[in-house]
Every structure is written in C-alpha cells, then in structure tokens.
Amino acid sequence: MDKMKALLVAGFAALSSWLGILAIPVYLLVLVNVIDYVTGIVAAVYRKEAVSSCRGIRGIVKKICMWLLVGVGSIIDILVAYGAEQAGLSLHFGYAVGSLVAVWLICNELISILENVADIGVQMPSFLMKLVDRLKGQVETQAEESVTEILK
C-alpha cells in the first residue's frame, strides 16, 4: 500500500511539474469534467431520458477534446513565445492562451453542472448562475483583449 501511495504521489508530482502553471487549471478542468459527467447522468435519470453507453462515450470523448483544446492553446503560447524570441522580443507571460482556454471551459462545465443540479431538483441561489456567467464573460473579454494585443 505504501508503494502504491508513493507511486501515486510521484506520478502526480511529475505531472504537476510537467504542466507547470497550467497544473491548477487542468486539474480543475478534469474535476469539473467528472462532476459534470456524473451530474449529467443523474439529471438524465431525473428527466426520464434514456442513459446509453453510446451517449456516455460521446460525453467522454467531448471531455477529452476539451483537454486537447487546452493543449492547442498551450501550443499557440509556445509558438508566440518562440516567434517573439526570434524577433528579439521578450514576452513576460507563460501559457496565457492555454490558461484562458482552460478557465473558459471550466466556466462552461460549471454552468452545465448548475443546470444538471437544477434538473435534479436542487434549489439554487439565483446569484450562482449569474456569477459563473459573469466570470465566463470576463474570461472572454480578457481573451479577446489579449489576442488583440498579441496580434498588434
């Protein structure tokens, strides 16, 4: 058991080191993906919808594609930093696009979780959905401003 625990901690540490600044957004994205998947299945039962393995697999593929989008954002960050370096410029941000993509996806997942929980019948404070929508809007605004600045 101790060896398994040590192996798990070592793997988690290695992954965190490799992800760097993206570790927290990626871990949060995976967490909300799992929560959304589970609440989606439960909400489907409450809505009396058919729960099928085909729909489940499509949902899992969608979640994996979200992780790939964060990877695409990170690749864009690397390319921009490389291009700036070749032009003799120094950029003082790391993985801005990857982080913004992850936070935007997390906001979408949070909205989906809140909708699922409402479908299950849990009463929710009205400010919660407004708060997440507002956060998503701010991320979109910040991303657009950042892209505009990069493209200048």
N, C-alpha and C positions, 0 to 999 in steps of 0.2 A: 504494500500500500504506500509506503514511504517513497519507493522508487517511482511509482506512478505519479504521486504528488509532485516529486522533484522534476519529473519529465514534463508534466503539465506546466509547471511554473517556468521551466526553462524554455519551453516552446512559446508560451505567452510572452516571456521577456524578449525572445528573439524576434517574434512578430512585431512587438511594440517598438523595438529598436529599428527594425527594417522600415516600418511605417513612419516613424518619426513623428512629426507634428500632425500627421493625418491619423494617428492611432485613435485618439479620442473620438473624432467624428466617425471613423469607420466602425469602432466598437459600438457607438450609439446607434449607427445605422443598422448594424446586424441585430442589436437588441430590439429596436422598434420593428424591424422586419419580422422577427419571431413573434413579437406581441401582436402585430397586425395579422399575421397568418392565423394564429390561434383565435384571436377575437373574430376574425372573418369566418372561420369555420363555425364557431359558436353562434354568431349572428345569423349565418345561413340556416342553421337549425331552427332558430327562433323565428326566422322569416318563412319557415317551411319550404325552403329551397332544397333541391337535391344536392347533396355533397358527394362529389365523384372524384375518383383518383385522377382523372384527366384534368379537371379543373384545378385540383391540388397541385399537379405537376406544372401546369401553366403558371400558377401563382408562384411556385418555387423558382421557375425559370425567370419570371419577371423580377423577383428579388435579386437573383444572381446578376441580371442585366443592370440593376441599379448599382451593384458593386463595380461592374465594368464601366459604368458612366463615371464613377469617381476615378477610376484608373485612366479614362480618357482625359478627364480634367487635369489629372496629375501629369500626364504626358504633355499636354499643352503647356503646363507650367514649366516643365523641363525644357521644352523647345523654345519658349520665350526667353527663359534664362540663358540658354545656350546662344541664341541669336543676339541677345543683348551683350553677352560676354564677347562674342566675336566682333561686335561693333564697338567694343571698348567701353561699354556702359556697365554700371553696377546696379543691379536691382536688389532692393532690400526687403524682399518678401519671399516666402517659401510656400509653395503649394497653395496659392490663393485660389486658383480656379478649382482645384480638387476639393479644397475645404468648402468653398461656396456651393459646389455641386452636392457635396455630402449633406450640408446643412439644409439645402433646399429639399433634397429627398427626404431627410428626417422630418421636416415640416409636413410634407405630403403624407408621410406614413402616420404622423401624429393626427392629422385631420382624419385619415381613414380609420385609425383606432377609435377616435372620438365618435365617428359615425357608427362604427360597429357596436360600441358600448351603448350608444343611444338606441340602436336597433334591438339590442338585448333587453332594453327596458330600464337601464340605469338612468336616473335623473341626473342631469349635469348642470353645473353652473353656466349661465349663458356667457360669462366673460371668457371661459376657457377656449371655446372655438374662436372667438374674436381675437384672443391673444395669439393663438397659433397662426391664424390668417394674417394678422399684422406682422408677426415675425417673418412669415413667408414673403410678404410684400417687401419688407425691409431688405431681406436677402436678395430678392430680385432686383431692387433698386441699386443696392451696393454692387451686385454683379455687373449690371449694365454700366454703372459709372467706372468700374474697374476695367471692363473691356474697352470702353471708350478711351480711357487713359492709356491703356496698353497700345491701342491702335493709332494713337497720335504720332 
